[in-house]
Amino acid sequence: MRIAQVAPLFERVPPNAYGGTERIVSYLTEGLVARGHDVTLFASGDSETAARLVPGCERALRGTELEPYWVHYHTCMLDEVCARSADFDLIHFHCDTLQLPLARRLATPSVTTTHGRLDIPAIAHCLRHFAGHAYVAISEDQRGSRPELAWRGTVHHGLPHDLHTAVEAPGEYLAFLGRMSAEKGCLFAVEIARRAGMNVRFAGKLDQNERPYWGQHVLPLFERGEVEYIGEIGGAAKDRFLGGARALLFPIDWPEPFGLVMIEAMACGTPVIAFRRGAVPEVIEDGVTGFIVDDVAGAAAAVARLGELDRRTIRRRFEARFTVDLMIDKYVTLYRELTDHGAHHARDAVRNIGGNGRRAAAPA
């Protein structure tokens, strides 16, 4: 098949460190190429891929002087996608909602994977307006938050089989890996470690808009030596960090759509102790690959039970449920369903556009 993958421009594909969406786009793109598909990747110019790369900007935008102008770069990239749309059998978007007005006017079938939370009012308003577009959820929990959308399936994320190293003899610390934000629960992780009498090490991303929270609540913990901060890591450093931990703490305080770090830990054989929010119950098998708890006290108690879990079993459960091959199998099946109905899609695209070029918004 001739497939276009359209990535956000904030991180390169694949990202050097943080960047869950761009990482998944990379795994999907490279896997499709390896299977013989003709893939074009629309992404930042510093991306690395075996596919045909069409750069939307010279380099990834995050942390540069160009980041405030992100919408302009994405607008131009999406125009380029439209200009080349006849070259593809299917276009797969990973860019939130910017592409939706264009996608329904294209004869080429398209689908959008919803990588983020969908319950924010402005996002929900936009999605309702474009409810007829083809969407793919990354968890059933995410899908359930917007049942009115034309969902074509749920595809859990997957990782390359050999990306992480299974570790049977970990170190004596707990790990927290994620954004330094309230919703990711970094302060909960500190309290869990205190109650469990263990050290906790932090690694992850610090966005500009999270610096006030960081400065007020998190930085003092590092300055007093209560928590060790590793910084933003990727590659072999992430592998060692997760594999060496007794457990990954995932005390989220928001409806997490998936939680890629959970399966990264599982690939290392590392159990996950997570709050019962969002997609956690879909990813973690309680008492097998980790423990699902409701609060800090429950998480601290779960630390004492880590000896009940077998790290080799955790790795095997990762292999059975969350590999790239499984993810690609599901996407290819979906692609074929969408392209088989390509003519129907084209007719709908024309019929749904009124004389003024707009379709009436769906009711709120």
C-alpha positions as CSV (number, residue, x, y, z in Angstrom):
1,M,0.0,0.0,0.0
2,R,1.0,3.6,-0.5
3,I,0.7,5.1,3.0
4,A,1.3,8.6,4.3
5,Q,2.2,9.0,8.0
6,V,1.7,12.6,9.2
7,A,3.5,13.3,12.5
8,P,3.5,16.4,14.8
9,L,6.5,18.7,14.3
10,F,7.3,19.2,18.0
11,E,9.8,16.3,18.2
12,R,11.9,14.5,15.6
13,V,10.8,11.0,14.5
14,P,12.0,9.2,16.4
15,P,12.6,11.6,19.3
16,N,15.9,11.7,21.1
17,A,14.3,11.4,24.5
18,Y,10.7,12.4,25.4
19,G,8.0,12.2,22.7
20,G,5.5,9.4,22.9
21,T,3.5,10.2,19.8
22,E,6.5,10.7,17.6
23,R,8.1,7.5,19.0
24,I,5.0,5.4,18.0
25,V,4.9,7.1,14.6
26,S,8.5,6.0,14.1
27,Y,7.9,2.4,15.1
28,L,4.8,2.2,12.9
29,T,6.5,3.8,9.9
30,E,9.6,1.7,10.0
31,G,7.6,-1.5,10.6
32,L,5.4,-0.7,7.6
33,V,8.5,-0.1,5.4
34,A,10.0,-3.4,6.6
35,R,6.8,-5.2,5.4
36,G,7.2,-3.8,1.9
37,H,4.7,-0.9,2.0
38,D,5.5,2.4,0.2
39,V,5.5,4.9,3.1
40,T,5.9,8.7,3.0
41,L,6.6,10.4,6.4
42,F,5.6,14.0,6.9
43,A,7.7,15.1,9.9
44,S,10.5,17.5,11.0
45,G,13.5,17.6,8.7
46,D,15.9,16.1,11.3
47,S,13.8,12.9,11.5
48,E,15.5,9.6,10.5
49,T,13.5,7.0,8.6
50,A,13.7,4.4,5.9
51,A,10.5,5.9,4.5
52,R,10.4,8.9,2.1
53,L,10.7,12.0,4.3
54,V,8.8,15.2,3.5
55,P,10.0,17.8,6.0
56,G,7.5,20.2,7.5
57,C,10.2,22.2,9.1
58,E,14.0,22.1,9.2
59,R,14.2,20.7,12.8
60,A,11.9,19.7,15.6
61,L,10.2,22.7,17.1
62,R,10.2,22.0,20.9
63,G,12.7,24.1,22.8
64,T,13.6,26.3,19.8
65,E,12.8,29.8,19.0
66,L,10.3,28.5,16.4
67,E,8.1,26.6,18.9
68,P,5.7,29.6,19.5
69,Y,4.9,29.5,15.7
70,W,4.1,25.8,15.7
71,V,0.6,26.3,14.1
72,H,2.1,28.0,11.1
73,Y,4.5,25.1,10.4
74,H,1.7,22.5,10.8
75,T,-0.6,24.4,8.5
76,C,2.0,24.4,5.7
77,M,2.8,20.7,6.3
78,L,-0.9,19.8,6.1
79,D,-1.3,21.8,2.9
80,E,1.6,19.7,1.4
81,V,-0.2,16.5,2.5
82,C,-3.3,17.6,0.7
83,A,-1.3,18.6,-2.5
84,R,0.1,15.1,-2.6
85,S,-3.0,13.2,-1.4
86,A,-3.6,11.5,-4.8
87,D,-0.2,9.8,-4.4
88,F,-1.5,7.7,-1.5
89,D,-4.0,4.9,-0.9
90,L,-4.4,6.1,2.7
91,I,-3.3,9.0,4.9
92,H,-2.7,8.4,8.6
93,F,-2.8,11.6,10.7
94,H,-1.3,11.9,14.2
95,C,-1.8,15.7,14.6
96,D,-4.7,16.1,17.0
97,T,-7.4,18.1,15.1
98,L,-5.8,20.5,12.7
99,Q,-6.2,18.2,9.7
100,L,-9.9,17.6,10.2
101,P,-11.3,20.4,7.9
102,L,-9.0,19.2,5.1
103,A,-9.4,15.4,5.6
104,R,-13.1,15.3,4.9
105,R,-12.6,17.1,1.6
106,L,-10.1,14.6,0.3
107,A,-10.9,11.7,-2.0
108,T,-8.1,9.7,-0.4
109,P,-9.3,7.8,2.7
110,S,-7.7,9.1,5.9
111,V,-7.7,8.2,9.6
112,T,-6.6,10.0,12.8
113,T,-5.2,8.3,15.8
114,T,-6.2,10.3,18.9
115,H,-3.0,10.3,21.0
116,G,-4.1,12.7,23.8
117,R,-7.0,13.3,26.2
118,L,-10.4,14.0,24.7
119,D,-12.3,15.4,27.6
120,I,-11.1,19.0,27.4
121,P,-14.1,21.1,26.4
122,A,-12.5,22.8,23.4
123,I,-11.2,19.5,22.0
124,A,-14.6,17.8,22.6
125,H,-16.3,20.6,20.8
126,C,-14.1,20.2,17.7
127,L,-14.4,16.5,17.7
128,R,-18.2,16.6,17.8
129,H,-18.1,18.9,14.8
130,F,-16.0,16.4,12.9
131,A,-17.6,13.3,14.4
132,G,-17.9,11.5,11.1
133,H,-14.1,11.4,10.4
134,A,-12.4,8.0,10.9
135,Y,-10.7,7.8,14.3
136,V,-8.6,5.2,16.1
137,A,-8.3,5.2,19.9
138,I,-5.2,4.1,21.8
139,S,-7.3,2.6,24.6
140,E,-10.9,1.7,25.3
141,D,-11.0,4.2,28.1
142,Q,-10.1,7.0,25.7
143,R,-12.6,5.8,23.2
144,G,-15.3,5.7,25.9
145,S,-14.8,9.4,26.6
146,R,-16.2,10.3,23.2
147,P,-18.6,7.6,22.1
148,E,-20.2,9.8,19.5
149,L,-17.2,9.7,17.2
150,A,-16.9,7.3,14.2
151,W,-14.4,5.0,15.8
152,R,-12.8,2.4,13.5
153,G,-11.0,0.6,16.2
154,T,-8.7,0.6,19.2
155,V,-5.0,-0.1,18.7
156,H,-2.8,-0.3,21.8
157,H,0.7,1.0,21.4
158,G,3.5,-1.4,20.8
159,L,7.3,-1.5,21.2
160,P,10.0,-3.3,19.2
161,H,10.6,-6.7,20.7
162,D,14.3,-6.1,21.2
163,L,14.1,-2.4,22.3
164,H,14.5,-3.0,26.0
165,T,16.5,-5.5,28.0
166,A,14.8,-7.9,30.5
167,V,16.4,-7.5,33.9
168,E,15.8,-10.2,36.5
169,A,18.0,-8.7,39.3
170,P,17.1,-5.0,39.7
171,G,18.5,-2.4,42.0
172,E,17.0,-1.0,45.2
173,Y,15.2,2.1,44.0
174,L,11.8,3.1,42.6
175,A,11.5,4.9,39.3
176,F,9.3,7.7,38.1
177,L,9.5,8.6,34.4
178,G,7.3,11.2,32.9
179,R,6.6,14.9,32.7
180,M,7.3,16.9,35.8
181,S,3.6,17.9,36.3
182,A,0.8,17.5,38.8
183,E,-1.2,15.3,36.5
184,K,1.6,12.8,36.2
185,G,1.7,12.5,40.0
186,C,5.4,13.2,40.7
187,L,4.7,14.4,44.3
188,F,2.6,11.3,44.9
189,A,5.6,9.2,43.8
190,V,7.8,10.9,46.5
191,E,5.2,10.2,49.2
192,I,4.9,6.6,48.1
193,A,8.7,6.1,48.3
194,R,8.8,7.8,51.7
195,R,6.1,5.5,53.1
196,A,7.8,2.4,51.6
197,G,11.2,3.4,53.0
198,M,12.8,3.4,49.5
199,N,14.7,5.8,47.3
200,V,13.0,7.2,44.3
201,R,14.7,8.4,41.1
202,F,13.0,10.8,38.7
203,A,13.6,11.1,35.0
204,G,11.6,13.0,32.4
205,K,10.6,16.1,30.6
206,L,10.1,19.6,31.9
207,D,8.0,21.8,29.7
208,Q,8.1,25.5,29.9
209,N,4.5,25.7,31.1
210,E,5.3,23.3,34.0
211,R,8.3,25.3,35.3
212,P,6.2,27.2,37.9
213,Y,4.9,23.9,39.4
214,W,8.4,22.5,39.2
215,G,10.0,25.4,40.9
216,Q,7.5,25.5,43.7
217,H,6.9,21.8,44.5
218,V,9.5,19.6,42.8
219,L,12.8,21.4,42.7
220,P,13.0,21.8,46.5
221,L,12.9,18.0,46.9
222,F,16.0,17.7,44.6
223,E,17.8,20.5,46.3
224,R,17.3,18.8,49.7
225,G,18.5,15.5,48.3
226,E,15.2,13.7,48.9
227,V,14.9,12.7,45.3
228,E,17.5,12.0,42.7
229,Y,16.8,13.7,39.3
230,I,18.3,11.9,36.3
231,G,17.0,14.4,33.7
232,E,15.3,13.7,30.3
233,I,16.6,10.4,29.0
234,G,16.2,8.1,26.1
235,G,17.8,5.1,24.4
236,A,20.2,3.0,26.5
237,A,19.9,5.3,29.5
238,K,16.2,4.8,29.7
239,D,16.7,1.0,29.3
240,R,19.1,1.0,32.3
241,F,16.9,3.3,34.3
242,L,13.7,1.3,34.0
243,G,15.4,-2.1,34.0
244,G,17.3,-1.3,37.2
245,A,14.2,-0.2,39.2
246,R,12.4,-2.4,41.6
247,A,9.2,-0.9,40.2
248,L,7.9,1.9,38.1
249,L,5.6,4.3,40.0
250,F,2.7,5.6,37.9
251,P,0.5,7.6,40.3
252,I,-1.3,9.6,37.7
253,D,-3.9,12.2,38.5
254,W,-5.6,12.4,35.1
255,P,-7.4,10.2,32.6
256,E,-4.2,8.8,31.0
257,P,-5.1,7.7,27.4
258,F,-2.5,4.9,27.4
259,G,0.8,5.4,29.3
260,L,3.6,4.3,27.0
261,V,6.1,4.2,29.9
262,M,4.1,1.3,31.5
263,I,4.9,-1.0,28.6
264,E,8.4,0.2,28.4
265,A,8.8,-0.9,32.0
266,M,7.1,-4.2,31.3
267,A,9.5,-4.8,28.4
268,C,12.3,-4.6,31.0
269,G,10.5,-7.1,33.3
270,T,9.9,-4.2,35.7
271,P,6.5,-4.2,37.5
272,V,4.3,-1.1,37.6
273,I,2.5,0.3,40.6
274,A,-0.2,2.6,39.1
275,F,-3.3,4.5,40.2
276,R,-6.6,3.3,38.9
277,R,-7.1,6.1,36.3
278,G,-7.6,6.2,32.6
279,A,-6.3,3.2,30.6
280,V,-4.3,1.7,33.5
281,P,-6.6,-1.3,34.0
282,E,-6.3,-2.1,30.2
283,V,-2.5,-2.1,30.3
284,I,-1.6,-3.5,33.7
285,E,-2.7,-7.0,34.8
286,D,-3.2,-6.6,38.6
287,G,-1.1,-9.1,40.5
288,V,0.7,-10.2,37.3
289,T,2.5,-7.2,35.7
290,G,2.1,-4.9,38.6
291,F,-0.4,-3.6,41.1
292,I,-3.4,-1.3,40.5
293,V,-4.1,0.9,43.5
294,D,-6.4,3.7,44.5
295,D,-4.2,6.0,46.6
296,V,-0.7,6.6,48.1
297,A,-1.3,4.2,51.0
298,G,-2.3,1.4,48.6
299,A,0.8,2.1,46.5
300,A,3.1,2.0,49.5
301,A,1.6,-1.3,50.5
302,A,2.1,-2.6,47.0
303,V,5.8,-1.9,47.2
304,A,6.0,-4.5,50.0
305,R,4.4,-7.1,47.7
306,L,6.7,-6.7,44.8
307,G,8.3,-10.1,45.7
308,E,5.1,-11.8,44.7
309,L,5.7,-10.8,41.0
310,D,7.9,-12.7,38.5
311,R,9.9,-10.4,36.3
312,R,10.2,-13.0,33.6
313,T,6.4,-13.3,33.5
314,I,6.1,-9.6,33.1
315,R,8.4,-9.6,30.1
316,R,6.4,-12.5,28.6
317,R,3.2,-10.6,29.1
318,F,4.7,-7.6,27.2
319,E,5.7,-9.9,24.4
320,A,2.2,-11.3,24.2
321,R,0.3,-8.0,24.3
322,F,2.4,-4.9,23.4
323,T,4.8,-5.5,20.5
324,V,5.2,-3.4,17.4
325,D,4.2,-6.4,15.2
326,L,0.8,-6.7,17.0
327,M,0.3,-2.9,16.6
328,I,1.1,-3.0,12.9
329,D,-1.1,-6.0,12.3
330,K,-4.1,-4.1,13.6
331,Y,-3.3,-0.9,11.7
332,V,-2.8,-2.8,8.4
333,T,-6.2,-4.5,8.9
334,L,-7.7,-1.1,9.5
335,Y,-6.0,0.4,6.5
336,R,-7.4,-2.3,4.2
337,E,-10.9,-1.8,5.6
338,L,-10.7,2.0,4.9
339,T,-9.2,1.6,1.4
340,D,-11.8,-1.0,0.5
341,H,-14.4,1.6,1.2
342,G,-12.5,4.4,-0.5
343,A,-15.1,5.2,-3.1
344,H,-17.8,5.4,-0.4
345,H,-15.5,7.8,1.5
346,A,-15.1,10.0,-1.6
347,R,-18.8,10.2,-2.2
348,D,-19.4,11.1,1.5
349,A,-16.7,13.8,1.4
350,V,-18.5,15.5,-1.5
351,R,-22.1,15.0,-0.1
352,N,-21.2,16.3,3.3
353,I,-20.0,19.7,1.9
354,G,-22.8,22.2,1.5
355,G,-23.1,25.1,-0.9
356,N,-21.1,27.3,1.4
357,G,-18.3,24.7,1.7
358,R,-19.3,23.8,5.3
359,R,-21.2,21.0,7.0
360,A,-23.5,21.9,9.9
361,A,-21.9,21.2,13.2
362,A,-23.1,18.2,15.2
363,P,-25.3,19.1,18.1
364,A,-23.5,19.6,21.4
